Amino acid sequence: MIIAGITFPIVPQPMHWYEFPNIPGLGEKVRIIFFHVPTAWLSVFAFLSAMVYGVNYLRGKNLDDDAKSAAALQLGMVFCLLATITGSIWAKFSWGSFWHWDPRETSIFVLLLIYGSLFALRSAIENEEKRARLSASYSIIAFLTVPFFIFIMPRIMVGLHPGSANDEISGPIVNFKMDLNMQVVFYLSIVAFTILYLWIWKIRYKMIILSENYSMKSN
């Protein structure tokens, strides 16, 4: 999927299955959606997973749920940073600078601050149960801000990012009404990135469990 997203040519009138249509205002830059959107989606999915496992911990007081939540939080930050980086690269080629404090850029920056504070909170508390309880409560409250900052704020405000209130040229991308071949590559990219996320999350979860067990034996 990565190869397809990079190598398939973009032409005014596609005649073959391996050609992408030219979208006015985006051109070659449209390729970023095969990487930027999946990373942004996985940051939301990871933060949602962290909240769900946080709820599970508060209900059952099982530290395994806290470990699962922590693993999801860490990957959520990684993919949120990747979404920010890929978005900044796109902004450089589209708007001439890596950062403009566009509503979309501002909203993801705020999310990084919100979830970055959670890591500071976890690292400041040594007691496992207290850390798990506070982290679970924080992850629930933090996720309540995600729908607003990701799906609402950037769409109701005037900005440079596709999908802003004043956007009139990138509708097919924002509304996912692309040509069939672009849709196939796009959705397969999301599936591939999601599988990658689940694989890394499982490994990270096991690493956290092993680390906690080692710490307990050492003490």
Beta strands, then each sheet from edge to edge (+ up, - down):
strand 1: 10-11
strand 2: 20-21
sheet 1: 1+ 2+
end
